[in-house]
Amino acid sequence: MQSLISIASSLEDFRSVPISDDWAFSDAKRSDTTYITHGYHRYPAKFIPQLARRLIEELSRQGDTVLDPFCGCGTTLVESVVSGRHSYGYDINPISILISMTKVRRIDPSVLNDTYEQIQFDYWSVEPVPPNNERIDYWYKEEQKTDLSRLLGAIQKVEDVDARRFFLCGFSNILKNCSIWHQKSNKPTRDFKKRIPDVLRTFGRQIRMMLKGNATFYDLMRGEKLLASAECRDSRQLPLVNGSVDLVVTSPPYVTSYEYGDLHQLSMLWLEGLNDLKSFRQKFIGSALRRSESESCAYEAHTRSSLAAEIGTKLEATNGKTASSVISYFQSMYEIWAELHRVLRVGGKVSVVIGNTSLKGVEISNAEVFVEQMRSLGFRLFDVIKREIPSKNLPSTRDKATGRFAKKSAADALAYPTEFVLVLEKCH
Ligand SMILES: C[S@@+](CC[C@H](N)C(=O)[O-])C[C@H]1O[C@@H](n2cnc3c(N)ncnc32)[C@H](O)[C@@H]1O
C-alpha cells in the first residue's frame, strides 16, 4: 500500500476523502464471507474477512505478528493465519474468546465426528440441571431449558479441550434461536409468539455447518506452525512486550451503539454463570454511562483531543449524560492507542476501521478524533480509505433519540453509509 494522503494540518476533516470502490467488496457473496470457519457464530459488527485480508496482505509480511485488540469473533485472527502471519487477539467479552479460539483451532475432523456421536449418545443419560438464574427463566420456556441443559451437560463431559470448545461454540450460537428473544432484534426483546425450534435438530444443523468449515480449514492449514491465540482482557493493558507487534488490524466499539453486554447475555448466562449484567455491561468501551463529574473544561485533558473536547462541549449543551459517555469513550480510546504504540515496533502500522456518526444532533467524528489522538502519541497518518458498507449484516441507521443502532426506516438518516480505514504508522 502506498501512502496516498499527505495532510499537513494537525486537525483534518475526512468528509472530502473520495470513496474507494475497490474497498467495498460489494461482489462478496455470503459463501465468501462465511468461508472456512468464519460462519461459526453470529457477532455484531464483525468485519468482512476480505477487508481484514487485504489490510494484512498489504501492510505486513509472511511470518509477521498481527494483533487485534478488539478481536470480536476473530476475523483478523483467522485471516492472519490463513495468510501466514502469527496473530494475537484480545477482547473483554469471554464469548468473543470462545468463538475466536474455536475459529483458529485446526481440529482433526475424525475427532470431532466421534465426539459428536458421543454427545448425542450422552444427551439422553445426562441429568438436566438448568442454571439457577432468573434471567434463564426470563428467556427460556421449560422444554428448551431442559433440552439445553441436557445438551450442555453432554458437551461438558468431553475431555479434549479443543473439541469441547468447538461444541460449546456451536451451543452458544443456537441459544438465541432456542429462546424467546425476538429473532430479528439485536435488542433484548421478548417475542411470546416465537416458534421455538427443536434444540437437538437446531444443534445438529449448526454442527454440520461447523464440521464442514473445520474440514476445509484443516486441509488449508496442513503443515502450518503459526501461533494464533485469543485472551479475555481489557486491551488498555496488554500482556505483550514492547515492540513485539508488526501490524494491528482492528475495528473498535462505537459509543452507546451496541451494548455488547446485553447482546451476549444468553451465552454468558449458560456458559459463564453471569449474574450481574449491569457490571458486565460497564466493562465494555462505548457502553452508555451515568452522568460523570468531569467538567467540560477538562475534556481535552482527558481525551488528548481538542476535537473530542469540542464534541463533548456541544453535547453537554443538549444532554450531559451523552457528553459523559462520549468523553469517557474517547478517553478509553486514547488509552488503547497508547497501549498499541507501546506494543508496536517502530515502523509498524495500525489499521482502524471506523465510521463517523451523530448523537443528539452532534456529529461524532470518530475518525478525526482518533487521528488527532494517535498523532499526539507518535504515529503518522499513512493512509485514509473511505469505503462503502454494502454488507446486509451491518445496521445502517441509528435511532435518533437514543443513538442506538436500529432498523432502517424511511425517516432515518443513514448512520454508516461509509466508513474509514485509517492507517497510521509508528514513527518513534
Ligand atoms: C466492533 S467489535 C469488533 C468486531 C471484530 N472486528 C470482528 O470481526 O468480529 C468491537 C469489540 O470490542 C470489544 N471491547 C469493548 N471494550 C473492550 C475493552 N476494554 N478491551 C477489549 N475489547 C473490548 C467488544 O467486546 C467487541 O467485541
The ligand as a MOL file (V3000), in Angstrom:
LIG
                    3D

  0  0  0     0  0            999 V3000
M  V30 BEGIN CTAB
M  V30 COUNTS 27 29 0 0 0
M  V30 BEGIN ATOM
M  V30 1 C -16.7160 -3.8240 16.5240 0
M  V30 2 S -16.4030 -5.1640 17.6030 0 CHG=1
M  V30 3 C -15.0650 -5.9900 16.8110 0
M  V30 4 C -15.5470 -6.9630 15.7870 0
M  V30 5 C -14.3990 -7.6940 15.1060 0
M  V30 6 N -13.6900 -6.8480 14.1890 0
M  V30 7 C -14.9180 -8.9100 14.3430 0
M  V30 8 O -14.6910 -9.0490 13.1380 0
M  V30 9 O -15.6080 -9.7230 14.9750 0 CHG=-1
M  V30 10 C -15.6600 -4.3760 18.9830 0
M  V30 11 C -15.2230 -5.3110 20.1170 0
M  V30 12 O -14.6060 -4.5330 21.1410 0
M  V30 13 C -14.7420 -5.2810 22.3450 0
M  V30 14 N -14.3760 -4.4280 23.5030 0
M  V30 15 C -15.0770 -3.4200 24.0780 0
M  V30 16 N -14.3780 -2.9020 25.0990 0
M  V30 17 C -13.1980 -3.5700 25.1770 0
M  V30 18 C -12.0370 -3.4730 26.0230 0
M  V30 19 N -11.9730 -2.6030 27.0150 0
M  V30 20 N -10.9930 -4.3110 25.7820 0
M  V30 21 C -11.0650 -5.2430 24.7930 0
M  V30 22 N -12.1480 -5.3850 23.9770 0
M  V30 23 C -13.2000 -4.5530 24.1600 0
M  V30 24 C -16.2030 -5.7470 22.2840 0
M  V30 25 O -16.4050 -6.8540 23.1340 0
M  V30 26 C -16.3360 -6.0960 20.8020 0
M  V30 27 O -16.0940 -7.4660 20.6030 0
M  V30 END ATOM
M  V30 BEGIN BOND
M  V30 1 1 1 2
M  V30 2 1 2 3
M  V30 3 1 2 10
M  V30 4 1 3 4
M  V30 5 1 4 5
M  V30 6 1 5 6
M  V30 7 1 5 7
M  V30 8 2 7 8
M  V30 9 1 7 9
M  V30 10 1 10 11
M  V30 11 1 11 12
M  V30 12 1 11 26
M  V30 13 1 12 13
M  V30 14 1 13 14
M  V30 15 1 13 24
M  V30 16 1 14 15
M  V30 17 1 14 23
M  V30 18 2 15 16
M  V30 19 1 16 17
M  V30 20 1 17 18
M  V30 21 2 17 23
M  V30 22 1 18 19
M  V30 23 2 18 20
M  V30 24 1 20 21
M  V30 25 2 21 22
M  V30 26 1 22 23
M  V30 27 1 24 25
M  V30 28 1 24 26
M  V30 29 1 26 27
M  V30 END BOND
M  V30 END CTAB
M  END
